[in-house]
């Protein structure tokens, strides 16, 4: 790329004198790509007089706003950034993605019920100060370590897929640190999962599922293909009977019934879906709702199998009883657990390996560090159970902590080591609002119980489906995405067909 080579050959003197601190913001994709390609030696040569401009963000000085550093761009981190008062704080976000994913609707994008842009919200729209304020930034990077004694975070830039860009290490000083880095999909140490299965947690996962599904449909129509190979290519296997696995199976079966049977008539008799779960599907739901979901999925053509996966090979799954299940598409949705980054942190841990927090979501062993979302859990000393890894838990924690940090900042405790003896007010209390899941077109489940053991209202059928869509439409972050979702759903309802189907 000629233009890129010309940029690299710009002299270090003109580069260092012509760019101010704000222009070095890696939230600009163009500048971020260029700076990431410079060697460490060239960076040091150009920054001898003002090294912090290249090596990271220095500690805040008197007269500057205190800095809140947020690690992660999920439900918890984005809700906190949305609610934080930017007249009090500068906000810095470090994340390997520059958007938030509206995960409850992610399964719908795999088969074209919704567009991918409908479930992705840019960080700059959630918190505009990141794009406008001189002291607020977004860095496309991963956190590699914490230095809580010096209030620093060590980061490394995200590389491109071809690994042509060398990672760039830098440090960020913080006054308040919020760890909201989420969790990783649980593989339970099963061989071959990461190499052969596709998870369903990010937009690129949904894109890969959609690409793989379309590719298999095309390949299965090639002349001369054996019946066994055609059946394997068109066998979609979903591992995990939680809400995500059930909703994806329902979306996929609906796609098969309404689109594959019409557009791919030559292979319509070979494509089918299998959902494998070790126990009961939707185990957190009411027993009546579980039976309804099983009945509806079976009625729509989904084969339900109870079993434990022992091994995952490139073209087949092996269960613990020796059963071999060939597949063309394998989607893994078995829940989440602590990420590798969380495991490496030398912080107190809650049961299950998450970061341990107290009633105010503080990490009690260090100063000015908070944790929210799927990466944290209450310490045993609090007497509270570890909350489930749900979007509504993460969002509620982000909202609470945003309000708490605003109160701390207004009381003069926003800077590092200034809120040690401050009264924090009421602790965080979580109240479950209920669970919802869709099992196909015009069919859903709504469980409004406070817990699995409690009694409460539960609904099924069209009314539940209407409640499910209405609730999620109001929870979509921006009015722009609400419009996209509403248009797609309205088109489906009026014309009986999704405009984005593959």
Secondary structure by P-SEA (a helix, b strand, c coil): caaaaaaaaccaaaaaacccccccccccaaaaaaaaaccaaaaaaacccccccccccccccccccbbbbbccccaaaaaaaaacccccbbbbbbccccccccccccccccccccccccccccccccccccccccccccccccccccccccbbbbbbcccccccccccccbbbbbcbbbbcccccccccccccccccccccccaaaaaaaaaaaaaaaaaaacccccaaaaaaaabbbbccccaaaaaaaaaaaaaaaccccccccccccccbbbbbbcccccccccaaaaaaaaaaaaaabbbbbbcccccccccccccccbbbbbbcbbbbccccccccccccccccccccccbbbcccccccccccccccccccccccccccccccccaaaaaaaaaaaaaaaaaaaaaccccccccccccccccbbbbbcbbbbbcccccbbbbccccccbbbbbbbcaaaaaaaaaaaaaacccaaaaaaaaaaaaaaaacccccccc
